[in-house]
């Protein structure tokens, strides 16, 4: 920004000086140059935004401390799907979907805020999910936290029917094109509630692994 301003000032001064020594009113040249510079500056900031997909945010997570996560989505996922996902998420609690992840504890009243983030230079096209209240993901709410992510995974799979987006990723060692990422089978977390306060791992993703926890 400072470089741009300094360069513009030098151009204005140079053109004004030349106009003065050429018998042309310098104020006219300076005014024209300043106007052109300002217009160019405004357009250079606005033009990249034209035609770009807008960011869409729905819901209100409130002001309490909370958490969040992101999910990559296809190009077919639009505002309608985002609103459907929001509506489905708000029914997780009333429908009893959290029951198998809460160890019979009461489940907090979750509030969700979701943002559809267009693909950018440093990110894939995704939805950013923010929620309240905050969960103790390393302690007593560990299974509930994984359960929340699992419910979003399964619901999103039912809503987003578009093909995965190919972002042109390549293997950094071989240069081979990797193709679009394909999500594998969804795994439901299994809670070993008897180990919940043991200080050891108590969440697994297969029955065999759950039974092996001690």
N, C-alpha and C positions, 0 to 999 in steps of 0.2 A: 504493500500500500504506500509506504513512504517513498519507495523507489519510483512508483507511478506518479505521485504528486511532484516529486523533484524533477522527473523527466518532463512532465507537462509544463511546469514552471519555466524550465529552460527553453522549451519550444516556444512558449508564449513570449518570453523575453527576446529570443532570437528573431522571431517574426516581427515583433514590434520594433526592434532596432533596425531591421532591414527596411520596414515600411517607412520609418522616420527618415532614413537616408535616401529613400527613393522618391520622396515627395508625396507619399500616400499618407492620409491621416492614420496615425498608429492606433488610435482608439478603435477604429473600425476593424482593423486586422486582429487586434487583441481580443475584442468582443467576439468576433466570429470564431476565433481559435478556442476561446474558453467555452463557448456554447457547444462547439463540435466535440471538445474533450469531455464535457459533462455528459452529453448524449451518448458518446461511445462508452463511457464508464457505466452508465445505467444499463445500456443494452448488453454489455458484456456480462453483467450479472444476471440479467433477466433471461436472455436467450437460451442459456443451457437448461433452464427450467421448463421452457416451452415444449410441449409434447411429452414430458415425462409423467410417469404414473404418480399420482398423488399419494401421500401417506394418509392412511385412514385409521382413526382411533375411535373406539366405542367402549362404553362401560365406564365405571368409576370405581376404582379400588379404594377410594377414601384416603384419609391422611395417616392411618395407622402404619407402623412398620410392617413390612411384608416381604415377599420374595418374588421370584419370577424365573422364566425360562423362555427359550425360543424354539420354534419349529420351522423347518424349511417347507415351502409350499410350492405347488405348481402354478403355472400361469393361468390356469382355469379358476383358481381360487380368487374370488372377488368379494365385494362388500356383502352380497347376499349370503355367501358361505360364512363370512366372518360373523354376521349377525346370527346365523344359525348356530355356529359354534358357541357364541356368547350365551344364547338362550339355553342350549343343551348343558353348558357348564354350570349355569345357575341352578340347574335341576339335579346336579350330582348329590347334593346334600339331602334335599327333600325326598329323592327317589331311593335313598338308602345305599347308593353306590359305594359309599366310603366304609360300609359296615365291616367288610372283610379286611380292611387295612387299619382299623382304629383300635383293635383289641378291646372292644366293647366300651371304650370311652365315648363320651359325647364329642361330636365333631363340631369344630367352630363354624360359624356362619361366614363362609367365604364370599368375598366380593372380587370380581374380576374386571380388569381393564385390558383390552386387546388392541394392538396396533399392527396393521398390515404395513410392513416395511418393503418398499420397492427394492429390487436388486440394485446395488450400487457398486462402486469401485472395490470396496472392501467387504461386501456382504452379499449373501444370496438373498433371493426373494423369500421373505419369512414373516411369521407372525411373532410378535413379542407379547408374551402373556405376563401381566403383573397381577399379583393377588395379595390380599390381606385376609387374616392376620399372618404374622410371621410364624413359621414352623421351626421346631427344634430338630433340624434335619440330621443332626449327628447323635441325637438322643432319643427321647420318648416318642417323637413324631417321625422317626426315620421311615417307618413303613408307610405312614400316611402320606409323607412327601413323595415316595416312589409310587404310591397308589394314585396320587393326583396326576403325576406325569403319565402313568399308564392309561388313566381314563381319558386324558387329552389325546394320547396317541391313538387309542381305539376310535374315539369320536372323530378325530381328524381324518382317519383312514376311511370312515364312512361318508365323509362330506367332500373331501378333496379327491375328485376322480380324474384329474389331469395327469399326464405323464410327467415323470421327473424332468427337471430342467437340466440341460447339458451346459455346464459353465466352462467347458473346455479344459478341465483339469488334466494334468499330465503327471506321469511318474517322474519325480525329480531326478532319479538315478538313471532311468532308461530313456526318458523323453516320450515314452509310449502314452497315447491318449487313454484316459481312464474311462471316459464316457460318463453318463449321468449316474448319480448315486441312487442305488435301489435299496430301500429299507427292507431289512430282514423281518422274520416273524416276530410279532410283538410278544414280550414275555411279561407275565403277570407276577408281581412280587408276592412272595409267600412270607407271612409274618410268623415268627416263633415268639409269640407273646410271653411265653414262660421265661424267655431269656432277655426280655425287654430292658430290665434294669440290672443286667449282669455286668455291663461294661464291655461285653464282647459283641461280635456281630450277631444279629438276630433276624436279618432279612436275607432271603435267598430267592433264586429264580427258577428253581426246579424242585420237585418233591424230594428227590434224592439228596440234593444239596441242603435242603432244609432239615432233613432228618440227620444229616451229618454234623449239624451245628451243635456245639457243646458249650 
